[in-house]
């Protein structure tokens, strides 16, 4: 798999940096993933998703042995695991819905289904946005990180992150008029 990740990186220096990150941080990432998802194929999926994300952002990472890089990597693997758990929860909810014998209110059920569908469509749309918006919005929404935490993780200023979040939020609202602001951006 390492060769696949390296093929995503053009700069030889960044490839060397990725190799160091891969060698140093993979064991801890695996432990974190096992702790959170507890299923072998989900662990592998989480690791793959995390390493692709790290490869995409390798140019933003400084010293592979630094605390900031470790924090970014930990948050990346946790985010990947939470995405898997979220998918798993959605499947469980669908199974539980099928097993229901009696439904109190079709209107509530339809509203809940519509909300989940909109949430999934918004998340898919975010993945089509420019990389800086994808990373900032994902860390802010899915990982519940503040602007300051995202700025540290992505090695950007808080003003830059705040701008990306605002622009990303505006793009979401423009594309999905039925979505109101998803809430205040946490500084």
Secondary structure, 3 states (H helix, E strand, C coil): CHHHHHHCCCCHHHHHHHHHHHHHHHHHHHHHHHHHHCCHHHHHHHHHHHHHHHHHCHHHCCCCCCHHHHHHHHHHHHHHHHHHHHHHHHHHHHHHHHHCCCCCCHHHHHHHHHHHHHHHHHHHHHCCCCHHHHHHHHHHHCCCCCHHHHHHHHCCCHHHHHHHHHHHHHHHHHHCCCCCCCCCCCC
